[in-house]
Amino acid sequence: MKKYILILLATSLGLSSCSPFQVRSDYAQSASFSTYKTYKLRIDDLKINDIDKDRVLNELSKQLQSKGLQSGENPDVIINVKANHKKVTDINTTNPYGGMWGWGGGFGWGIGMNRTWTSNYNEGAIIVDMVDAKTQKLVWQGIGSGISVDRPKAKQKQIPQIMSEIMANYPPGMKK
């Protein structure tokens, strides 16, 4: 019985940790992240609509404040947020006969026809750069991609999700 409970628990943990996003981060090892207490958002490169911009900035501010950072006019770090998207083409092929060729198997003689179709969509990414205000050097960068740009209802859920996953990597080495 214990064996089945452990298998069920491991399976549920494995499924719950799956994310539709690709998230990664990098940082300067020389940076002293514990000294950063204040931030200021810079959105010069955030070229998305106002609705999504509010979603990104609200969630980012919430995440930064949960990490102990406060917004300020004389910041320790400047947070630059960027967004972009790319057109993605998926190509799918199916074989209705599962590879059955020739006589037998109830199919008779011949081969199955493959069916191929494509789907096009836009996939978005968010980049969060953290720049030391004194040195003007990049000290941390988080990148998340996989947002369904063409589906407004999906974006409404995905933007807070991806921001949370990006910021889970800050500060480096302090994962939840």
N, C-alpha and C positions, 0 to 999 in steps of 0.2 A: 504494500500500500504506500509506504514511504517513497518507494522508487517511482511510482506513478505521480505522486505529488511533486517530486523534484523535477520530473520530466515536464509536467504541466507548467510549473513555475519557470523553468528555463525557457520553454517555448514562449510563454507570455512575455517574459522579459525581452526575448529576442525580437518578437513582433512589435513590442511597444517602442523599442529603440530605433526602429526603421524610420528613416526620414526621407521625404521626397526631394530634399534639397542636398546640394553639394556645398559644404561649408568648410573653409580652411582659414588659417590665420598664420601670421608671421610677426616676429618682434625683434627689436634690437636688444641683445643680451646685456648691453651696457646701461640700458634704461632702468631707472629706479622707480618702479610703478607705485610703490608705497608712498612716495612723496607727492603724487598727483592727487589734489583735493578738489580742484575747480576746473571747469571746462567751458568752452564756448563753441557753439555750433556754427559751422560755415557751410553754406549750401550753394555756393557758386556753380558747382558742377552737377547739381541735382536737377536734371532736366526731365521731370515727370509732371503729370498733371497735379493740380493743387490738392485734390482729394487724397491721392497716394502720397504726396509730399507730407501732408498732415499725419497720415498713418505712420510713415517712416520716422518722422521727427518725434512724434509723441511716444512711440514705442522705444526709440533710441534714448530719449531723455529718461523715460521710466527705468530702462535697463541701467543707464549710467548712475542714476540716483540709487538704485538697489546695490550698486558696487561701491557706494560711499562718496561719489563725486557730486558736486553741486555746481549749478550754473553760475557764472560770474563774469564781470566785465574785465577783470584782470586775471585771466585764466592761467593755470599751469599747463594745460593742454588745449589744443585747438582740434576739434573733431570735424573733419571734412567728409561729407557724405556724397557719394556719386551713385548713379544708377545708369544702367544700359540694358539693351535687349538685343537679341539676335534671332533671325529667322531660322527655324529648325525644320528639317524635312525627315519624317520617319517613313521608311520603306518596309512594308510587311508583305510576306509571301506565305500562302498556304497551299498544301497539297491535299485535296479532298480524299484521296485514296491511301494516304499514309505510306506511300512508297510501294504499294502492291503492283507488281508488273507481271505480265504473262498470264498463263493459265492457272486456275485454282482460286481458292479463297472466295468463291462465289462472285468474282468480278468479271470472269470471262477474259477474253483477249484484249489487250490494249493498255494504254497508260492513262493515268489521271491528268487532268489539266491543272497546272499551277495557276493560282490567282494572285496577282500582285497589285497592291494599291499604295498610294502615298497619302500622307497627311502633313499639312504645313501649319505651323503655329509659331508664335513669338514666345521666347523664354527670356525672362528678366533676371538681372543680377543687381545686387546692392554691394557697394564697397564702402567700408568705414575705415578712414585713415585717422590715426591719432598722431598729432605733431606736437613735440615739445615746444612750448611757447618761447622759451629762452633761447634754445639752440636752433629752432626752426627745422629740426630734423624729424623725419618719420620714425616713431618708436614702436608703433603697433599698427597692424592692418588686418582687418577681417573681411572676408569675401563670402557671399552666399549667392548661389544661383539655383534656378529651377522654378522661378515664379511664373505662374500662368498669366501672362500679360493680357491675353485676349479674353479672359473670363473674369469680369468684375467681381462676381460673388466669391470666386476662388481667391482673388487678390485680397479681398477684405479679410479673409482668414489667414492667408499665407504671409502677408507682410509682417504682422506681429510675430508669427511663428518663426520666420527666418531671422528677424532681428534678434529674437531671444536666443536662437541657436548660434548666431554670429557672436553675440556678446557673452555666451557661455564660455568662450575661449579667453575672456579678459577677466582679470589680469592673468598673464601666462602662468601655468602651473597651479592655478587655483580653481580647478573644475569643481562643479557641484557634485 
